Amino acid sequence: MIKFNYFKKELIFNFPAKTSRGAITKKNCFIVQAFDQNDQEIIGYGECNTLKGLSIDHFDDYEFRLQILIKTLNEENVTLEELPDFIDKDIYPSFYFAFETALLDLKNGGKKMIFDNSFFKGQPIPINGLVWMGDKSFMKEQIDQKLEKGFDCIKMKIGALDFEQELELLKYIRSQYSSKEISLRVDANGAFAVDEALEKLNRLSVFEIHSIEQPIWPKQLEAMADLCVKTPIPIALDEELIGIEDHLQEELLDIIHPQYIILKPALVGGLEACKQWINHAESRNIPWWMTSALESNIGLNAIAQFTANYEIDKPHGLGTGQLYHNNFASPLTVKNGEIFYNDKNKWELSH
């Protein structure tokens, strides 16, 4: 009989992580443990992860709902195949991601091997260096640090500062590095008003931006579709994909025709949901990449291993494990703009 348990950990940021939705200094994560009642030495781990103001399942009574779910699952011998019968990923995407991952880990021997692929064996994945919002000097400092650490793809959060200051920062980067040396991604988190978005995209385009994530707030399908036609910068859908049920995914892509999509498993319904989005996107020749959503190293490990099931042809957003000063120690290592699994480093899952 498969049983489940969980524990709670408060992750503390190294600095206030600012987005256009406000600053974050700490966040709770809930770590799910899956084990066979007859062999409790082997444990699979998964992470429940939500973001306030973004996740559709960031409920005030989140932990209570998790406890009820575990009680229900512990009364059944739930397999991975049966999981959709017990967790509706359209309502509880973070729960689904956690239990799905825990069961995959348990199935593979409880070694944190979610998939037996190249990443688990040490093959690196290129990632973007994330630059958080702040005052001009703080953002410039982050940019310089990322460049010194060997990142050739920088992702910059925009939308919270004065737009002219953000343009100055991008101008600074381009004065130091050409688009052949450094690829620039920007993430607006829906901060642009519809009537000003195209003008801002035109002004940003002089800096040879690789892509912009979610320039306007989601659920404005006609406006986003129009923007994707007229934009001088490729647009990547992010928040737009959250809360979209299976039967509406293809319709959304057909209406908007985005240049890219970005997938966050804890927000869209787990790894299988990401696989479905990828299938829909690739059938329409829409490129994609994976991004973590401030998970601890447990969730980040699962996302990185899932990513490695596909051809790696661009940097992915898998660098957020470095944000916390009390993250779980793990084999996940970032060096020279890449993340890899260094099995010389061991997991420490104390809480």
Protein Blocks (a to p, Z undefined) as FASTA:
>chain_A
ZZddddddddddfbdcddfkbccfbdcddddddddfklmkbccdddddddehkamklcfk
lmmmmmmmmmmmmmpccdfklmmmmmcfklmmmlmmmmmmmmmmmmnoonopabacfkln
opacddddddddddfklmmmmmmmmmmnopabdcddehjacfklmmmmmmmmmmmpcfkl
pccdddekhpacfklmmmmmmmmmmnopabdchkbaghilklmmmmmmmpcbdcddfklm
gopafklmmmmmmmnopabdcddfklnnpjklmmmmmmmmmmnopacddddehiafklmm
mmmmmmmmpccfbdcdfklmmmpckbccdfbdceehiacddfkbccdfbZZ
